[in-house]
C-alpha cells in the first residue's frame, strides 16, 4: 500500500487532481497504467459528478465542488489499485480528499491533530494554485505560504520524512517561467525536506496549450517510483579455459 498525502489551500486544485486521475484511469487514458480495483468507487463518483455535467459540449464553470467533511476530525480517504504496464506491478494507493481549511489551519496555527495520518505517507503532494504563481500581485504570497507549509510538514514528519512533490496546477495557462521556478527552488532550499516541482493541468480551459489531464501520469509515476529492471532469468556466461565449471566439462569432446 502506497499512502499519498495531499495538502493545499482552498481552490488550489486538490480535488481536481483526484477527479482527473480517476477519469483518466476509468477511461483507459492513463497510458502507463490500467485500472485493477477500487474500494471507494462511490467516493470517486461523488467528487467526479460535477465533471460529467457538460452543457452542449462545454465543460461546467466549476469542475469540482468545495470539499466538505461530514466529520471535521476524520480524513476522507480514497483507494485505487492500478497495474503498471511496464512491469505488471499492482499498486494500491490511498489518497485523501481534504478541505483546504485543514491546510490553512496547519500553516496559521500549527493544528495537525487531523493530519496525523500524513506521518505514514510515502509521498506528499503540496498543491499550489498555478494562477496565483503567475499573477505578480499574488506570487510572493503563494511562494511564502508554500515555504511555511513545507516547514510545518517537515516538523510533522521529522521521524520519517516523505518524498515531497510541489504540484503546480493550471499548466494550461502556460509553463512556469524560469524566474518563478528559481524563486520556488530558493524557498524550498530553505527547508531540510527536498521537493520536486511537477506541473499539471487536471482540466484544461485552453487545450491548444495542453490537454486535460496533462502531467497526471508523471505525477503518479513520481509518487509511486520507477519500475525496477527485471533480473535476467538465465544469465549467459562464457566458460573460462581451464576452469572446472560443471557445464563446461568435456564440452570440447
ZIPEDA-V967282 format. One record per run of one state. SS is the DSSP state (h for helix, s for strand, l for the rest). FROM is the first residue (numbers start at 1). LEN is the number of residues. If there is no record, write none. Layout:
# ZIPEDA-V967282
ss: [SS	SS]
from: [FROM	FROM]
len: [LEN	LEN]
This chain:
# ZIPEDA-V967282
ss: [l	s	l	h	l	s	l	h	l	s	l	s	l	s	l	s	l	h	l	h	l	s	l	h	l	h	l	s	l	h	l	h	l	s	l	s	l	s	l	h	l	h	l]
from: [1	2	9	14	27	33	38	41	53	55	56	58	59	77	85	90	97	100	110	113	121	123	129	130	135	136	157	163	169	171	174	178	189	195	200	201	202	214	215	216	225	246	249]
len: [1	7	5	13	6	5	3	12	2	1	2	1	18	8	5	7	3	10	3	8	2	6	1	5	1	21	6	6	2	3	4	11	6	5	1	1	12	1	1	9	21	3	5]
